[in-house]
């Protein structure tokens, strides 16, 4: 789950795995895999970074459960 904020500033927790796309129109619109759209106050880059951090935390947690070291990401 990631935290985002509705336009009035109320926090909302969103299942990051359901986000299909992020648009700036100029408001940030999150389109979910089921077609629903959510407008949030957060910038698209902020939402994308939270999703990346969430997924990285999941990978680290899975590696720790297996007793292995965390996978190292490389950018080509």
N, C-alpha and C positions, 0 to 999 in steps of 0.2 A: 504494500500500500504506500502511496505517496500523498503528501499534503498539497492541496491546491486551495485557492481562495475564490469564492464567488465574487461577482462584481461589487457587491456591497461590503466585501471584506470577510465574510464568514468563512471559516476554514471548512474544508471538506476533504475526506480521505477517499482516494480513488484507487481501484485495483489497476496497477500499472500495466498488467498483462492484457487489459481490455482496450488500451489506447491503440487505435489504428493509424491516426494521423493527427498532426498539430498544425493549425493554420493561424496566421495573423491577418485579420480582415477588417479593421485594425484591431478589434478585440481578439483575444486568443480563443480559438474554437477547437475543442478536442472532439474528434470523431471516434466513437467506440466501434468495436467489431460488429456490434448488432445494429449499427446505423444511428444510434442516438448521438446527439450533439450536446456538448456542455460548453458554455461560455465561462471563461475564468479570467481573473484579473492578472494572473501571473504571465510573464513574458514567455513566448514559446521556448526560448533557449533555457529558461529556468526549469520549465516542465521537462524538457528533454534531459537535462542534466540530472534531475531527480530520478527519472526513470533509469538512466544509466547507473547511478549510484545504487538504486534499489536492486537492480539485477546483479551488479557486482557483489553486493552484500549477500545475495542469495548464493552465488558461486562460492564465496569465501566460507559461508556457513556450511555448505555441502562438503567442501574440502575438509573442513575441521571435523565434521562428523565422521568422515572416512579415515581421519588421522593423517591425511596427506597435507602437504603444503598447498597454499592457495595458488591457483593457476595464474601465470603471468601473461598479461595481455601485451601484444605488440601491435604497433600501427605501422602499416607498410605504406 
